């Protein structure tokens, strides 16, 4: 389901952030999505799950995304 949502946004031209546990899979997805849809993809390794402190897991993802936005705006 996640990949379907990502590709729907990518088809509309949105730059996206993708997360997952496996960095290699994220890098592969980044390359494919950027090639197919001519957008920018920021892959961030993160493991959101029922047993984790998800606030602590997600906070660095959001911070990294915000840094990317600031860089793009300059």
SVG drawing of the C-alpha trace seen along z (x, -y; Angstrom):
<svg xmlns="http://www.w3.org/2000/svg" viewBox="-2 -31 23 35">
<polyline fill="none" stroke="black" stroke-width="0.4" points="0.0,0.0 2.8,-2.5 4.4,-2.2 1.0,-2.8 0.5,-6.0 4.0,-7.1 3.6,-6.5 0.2,-8.3 1.9,-11.5 4.9,-11.0 2.6,-10.9 1.3,-14.3 4.8,-15.7 5.2,-15.8 8.7,-15.4 8.4,-12.8 10.1,-11.3 10.0,-7.5 10.8,-5.6 11.5,-1.9 13.7,0.4 15.9,1.5 18.2,-1.2 19.0,0.8 15.4,1.2 14.8,-2.5 17.7,-3.5 16.4,-1.1 12.9,-2.6 14.4,-6.2 16.2,-5.5 13.2,-3.9 10.7,-6.6 13.0,-9.4 13.7,-7.8 10.0,-7.1 8.5,-10.3 11.3,-12.9 10.8,-14.0 13.1,-14.1 12.9,-11.4 14.4,-11.6 14.9,-8.1 15.1,-7.9 15.7,-4.7 13.1,-4.5 11.2,-1.6 7.8,-2.7 6.1,0.1 3.8,0.9 6.7,1.7 8.8,-1.4 8.9,-4.9 7.4,-6.2 7.7,-9.9 11.5,-9.4 11.6,-7.4 9.6,-9.9 11.1,-13.2 14.4,-12.8 12.5,-11.9 10.6,-15.2 13.7,-17.2 15.6,-15.8 12.7,-16.6 12.5,-20.1 16.3,-20.5 15.8,-19.4 13.0,-22.0 15.2,-24.8 18.0,-23.7 15.7,-23.6 14.3,-27.1 17.7,-28.7"/>
</svg>
